[in-house]
Amino acid sequence: MLLKIFKKLLYLILALSFVVYILLLLDGIHQYPSPPPPSRLLLRKPTKTLVPSGSELSFNDLKENFGKNKELPKGYEEQALLALAHYPELENVPIRFEITETLIPLASRPDILSVLLPWKKRTYCIIISSKSIESLEPILLQNLSFNAQVGVLGHELGHTVYYLDKASIEHAGIAARYLTLSFRKSFERNTDQRTIEHGLGYQLLAWSEEVQAAFNGDSEAITMDNTYYNPQEINNEITKLKIYK
C-alpha cells in the first residue's frame, strides 16, 4: 500500500517537474523588451539628503505618481516611494514590499509563482528583514537613517529593473550562479552602479557609510571581499556622472 502511494507521489512530482520545465523552455523563446539605459530616461534630479516630508499632501502626491501597482511597506512608505521615483521603468510594474523575520537584511526577487507567467503579469518582491542575527541587527532597515533607507531600497529596486527583461529560465540561472562569489560580486556591484546612475548615489553613499560605521570601519567585513561598492568608490562614480553636476 505504501509502495503504491510512494509511486503515485513520485509520478506526480515528475509530471509537475516536466510541466515546469516545458514552461521554462517556452518562456525562454520569447524576446523580452529591455528597459532603456538611464541615459535615455528622464530621471529625478539627485538630492544629497532626503528627509521625511512631514506633509500628507506631499506623501499623497508621491503615492499618486509612483505608487501604482505597489504594496508599500508599513512604516517605510515614503522611503519606498522616493526610491521608486528614481525608477521610471518600474512605474506600472507590480511590486510587493514584505516585512518579515529573515537573515538577509534586504533582498529582491521575482515572485516565485509569477515567474512562470508571461513577463507582463509578473510580480516582484522586496523582502525587508525585521529581525536577524545579532551581528546584522545594526544594518536592518529599521536602524538606518531615512536617507540611507531610501538608498538601500533604491539598490533593491535596481535589482528589480535588472530582472525585467529576463526569461524564467534566466531567473533560475541567476539564483544558482549567485552562490558563486564571482557572479555575486559582479551582480551586486553592477546594481550599485545602476542605483547611482538613477540618481540615488548620495543615498547609497549614506547607506554604505552607516554600514561601515556599524561594523566599526571594518571594510573587509562590510564589502564582503568587495562584493559592494565602498564609500570611496561610490563617491568616485558620482563625480563621473553629469546628472550630479
Phi, psi and omega per residue, in radians:
M1 nan -0.811 3.138
L2 -1.148 -0.627 3.134
L3 -1.119 -0.698 3.115
K4 -1.119 -0.745 3.117
I5 -1.099 -0.750 3.131
F6 -1.070 -0.749 3.130
K7 -1.104 -0.730 3.123
K8 -1.086 -0.753 3.113
L9 -1.114 -0.711 3.138
L10 -1.116 -0.759 3.112
Y11 -1.109 -0.669 3.129
L12 -1.134 -0.763 3.126
I13 -1.116 -0.745 3.121
L14 -1.119 -0.709 3.137
A15 -1.127 -0.771 3.125
L16 -1.134 -0.700 3.119
S17 -1.095 -0.697 3.133
F18 -1.136 -0.750 3.125
V19 -1.075 -0.796 3.131
V20 -1.091 -0.723 3.136
Y21 -1.068 -0.769 3.123
I22 -1.117 -0.733 3.118
L23 -1.073 -0.720 3.122
L24 -1.119 -0.741 3.133
L25 -1.129 -0.793 3.140
L26 -1.105 -0.702 -3.140
D27 -1.124 -0.601 -3.114
G28 -1.192 -0.303 3.132
I29 -1.258 -0.561 -3.056
H30 -1.216 2.587 3.030
Q31 -1.696 2.084 -3.104
Y32 -1.658 2.364 -3.137
P33 -1.180 2.166 3.131
S34 -1.346 2.450 3.072
P35 -1.124 2.548 -3.139
P36 -1.150 2.651 3.094
P37 -1.162 2.675 -3.123
P38 -0.920 -0.547 -3.110
S39 -1.122 -0.346 -3.124
R40 -1.781 0.088 -3.114
L41 -1.813 2.657 3.008
L42 -1.514 1.694 -3.008
L43 -1.685 2.670 3.079
R44 -1.196 2.412 -3.111
K45 -1.162 2.363 3.134
P46 -1.068 2.529 3.070
T47 -2.186 2.297 -3.042
K48 -1.111 -0.782 -3.103
T49 -2.336 2.084 3.089
L50 -1.728 2.374 3.135
V51 -2.267 2.805 3.100
P52 -1.004 2.415 -3.091
S53 -1.211 -0.585 -3.104
G54 1.215 0.163 -3.098
S55 -2.192 2.188 3.110
E56 -1.114 -0.597 -3.141
L57 -1.104 -0.788 3.139
S58 -1.128 -0.714 3.132
F59 -1.124 -0.774 3.138
N60 -1.092 -0.616 3.105
D61 -1.153 -0.751 3.082
L62 -1.065 -0.779 -3.097
K63 -1.140 -0.680 3.139
E64 -1.148 -0.674 -3.061
N65 -1.477 -0.554 -2.997
F66 -2.237 0.096 -3.073
G67 -1.785 0.160 -3.117
K68 -1.156 2.275 3.132
N69 1.075 0.476 -3.131
K70 -2.047 2.329 2.973
E71 -1.749 1.761 -2.986
L72 -1.373 2.644 -3.120
P73 -1.374 2.258 -3.115
K74 -1.082 2.202 -3.131
G75 1.630 -0.255 -3.123
Y76 -2.276 0.452 -3.069
E77 -1.058 -0.839 -3.085
E78 -1.169 -0.689 3.110
Q79 -1.056 -0.753 3.138
A80 -1.127 -0.730 -3.130
L81 -1.158 -0.683 3.119
L82 -1.140 -0.652 3.071
A83 -1.189 -0.761 3.119
L84 -1.070 -0.535 -3.129
A85 -1.069 -0.336 3.138
H86 -1.657 0.061 -3.126
Y87 -2.221 1.371 3.131
P88 -1.055 -0.403 3.120
E89 -1.118 -0.377 -3.058
L90 -1.742 0.185 -3.030
E91 -0.913 -0.793 -3.066
N92 -1.895 0.108 -3.076
V93 -1.404 2.231 3.098
P94 -1.178 2.124 3.123
I95 -2.310 2.295 3.127
R96 -2.012 2.114 3.063
F97 -1.612 2.194 -3.100
E98 -2.086 2.329 3.072
I99 -1.883 2.142 -3.092
T100 -2.721 2.888 3.071
E101 -1.410 2.046 -3.135
T102 -2.717 2.721 -3.056
L103 -1.092 -0.888 -3.074
I104 -1.291 2.213 -3.100
P105 -0.966 -0.757 3.076
L106 -2.555 2.623 3.107
A107 -2.688 2.698 3.121
S108 -2.284 2.359 3.126
R109 -2.790 2.800 2.985
P110 -1.221 2.614 3.006
D111 -1.034 2.290 -2.992
I112 -1.028 -0.725 -3.119
L113 -1.306 -0.713 -3.061
S114 -1.280 -0.212 3.141
V115 -1.151 -0.328 3.098
L116 -1.519 -0.115 -3.126
L117 -1.541 2.853 3.008
P118 -0.953 2.578 -2.981
W119 -0.983 -0.558 -3.124
K120 -1.195 -0.310 -3.096
K121 -1.832 0.129 -3.102
R122 -1.379 2.631 3.048
T123 -2.054 2.520 3.132
Y124 -2.042 2.614 -3.063
C125 -2.102 2.428 2.941
I126 -1.983 2.019 -3.098
I127 -1.668 2.175 -3.128
I128 -2.009 2.115 -3.122
S129 -1.408 2.320 3.074
S130 -1.730 -0.237 3.136
K131 -2.775 2.342 -3.120
S132 -2.455 -2.889 3.065
I133 -1.228 2.780 -3.006
E134 -0.986 -0.699 -3.073
S135 -1.178 -0.393 -3.131
L136 -1.750 -0.126 -3.121
E137 -0.969 -0.712 -3.103
P138 -1.094 -0.381 -3.092
I139 -1.865 0.224 2.997
L140 -1.159 2.714 -3.068
L141 -0.961 -0.681 -3.072
Q142 -1.145 -0.316 -3.087
N143 -1.829 0.145 3.127
L144 -1.755 2.827 3.042
S145 -1.239 2.853 3.125
F146 -0.988 -0.785 -3.110
N147 -1.091 -0.773 3.131
A148 -1.204 -0.586 3.088
Q149 -1.058 -0.760 3.091
V150 -1.080 -0.696 -3.106
G151 -1.120 -0.813 -3.096
V152 -1.294 -0.554 3.022
L153 -1.157 -0.638 3.069
G154 -1.105 -0.657 3.083
H155 -1.084 -0.776 -3.140
E156 -1.137 -0.651 3.083
L157 -1.186 -0.478 3.040
G158 -1.094 -0.630 3.026
H159 -1.099 -0.772 -3.103
T160 -1.026 -0.747 3.097
V161 -1.037 -0.711 3.135
Y162 -1.097 -0.608 -3.103
Y163 -1.270 -0.343 -2.938
L164 -0.980 -0.698 -3.057
D165 -1.789 0.366 -3.099
K166 -1.724 2.353 3.045
A167 -1.265 2.839 -3.102
S168 -0.974 -0.759 -3.109
I169 -1.163 -0.490 3.079
E170 -1.212 -0.651 3.087
H171 -1.068 -0.703 3.099
A172 -1.093 -0.691 3.119
G173 -1.147 -0.692 3.111
I174 -1.067 -0.805 -3.126
A175 -1.053 -0.707 -3.123
A176 -1.241 -0.773 -3.085
R177 -1.278 -0.360 -3.133
Y178 -1.110 -0.332 3.126
L179 -1.241 -0.290 3.123
T180 -1.628 2.450 -3.080
L181 -1.094 -0.715 -3.080
S182 -1.087 -0.790 3.126
F183 -1.203 -0.763 -3.127
R184 -1.040 -0.714 3.114
K185 -1.087 -0.857 3.124
S186 -1.082 -0.759 -3.098
F187 -1.068 -0.831 -3.080
E188 -1.305 -0.679 3.141
R189 -1.216 -0.643 3.042
N190 -1.112 -0.612 3.103
T191 -1.222 -0.679 3.029
D192 -1.024 -0.774 3.136
Q193 -1.082 -0.746 3.122
R194 -1.085 -0.690 3.132
T195 -1.103 -0.768 3.132
I196 -1.130 -0.778 -3.121
E197 -1.130 -0.386 3.097
H198 -1.561 0.121 3.028
G199 1.630 0.208 -3.136
L200 -1.910 0.459 -3.115
G201 -1.066 -0.737 -3.128
Y202 -1.150 -0.628 3.132
Q203 -1.264 -0.675 3.074
L204 -1.124 -0.662 3.092
L205 -1.090 -0.758 3.110
A206 -1.048 -0.741 3.121
W207 -1.103 -0.820 -3.103
S208 -1.079 -0.728 3.140
E209 -1.173 -0.674 -3.137
E210 -1.232 -0.621 3.070
V211 -1.153 -0.733 3.120
Q212 -1.071 -0.744 3.120
A213 -1.125 -0.655 -3.133
A214 -1.130 -0.522 3.127
F215 -1.749 0.340 3.077
N216 0.981 0.675 3.053
G217 1.326 0.162 3.116
D218 -1.354 1.557 -3.023
S219 -1.123 -0.525 -3.139
E220 -1.160 -0.721 3.117
A221 -1.183 -0.648 -3.071
I222 -1.240 -0.890 -3.021
T223 -1.469 -0.123 3.085
M224 0.886 1.130 -3.130
D225 1.035 0.762 3.109
N226 1.110 0.544 3.090
T227 -1.139 -0.634 -3.140
Y228 -2.045 2.801 3.011
Y229 -1.119 2.450 2.989
N230 -1.574 2.974 -3.083
P231 -0.942 -0.694 -3.136
Q232 -1.130 -0.719 3.129
E233 -1.147 -0.675 3.103
I234 -1.100 -0.800 3.106
N235 -1.036 -0.728 3.137
N236 -1.072 -0.731 -3.133
E237 -1.216 -0.633 3.104
I238 -1.055 -0.743 -3.094
T239 -1.193 -0.298 -3.111
K240 -1.480 -0.352 -2.963
L241 -1.738 2.368 -3.116
K242 -1.109 -0.523 -3.078
I243 -1.064 -0.373 -3.113
Y244 -1.690 -0.006 -3.099
K245 -1.305 nan nan
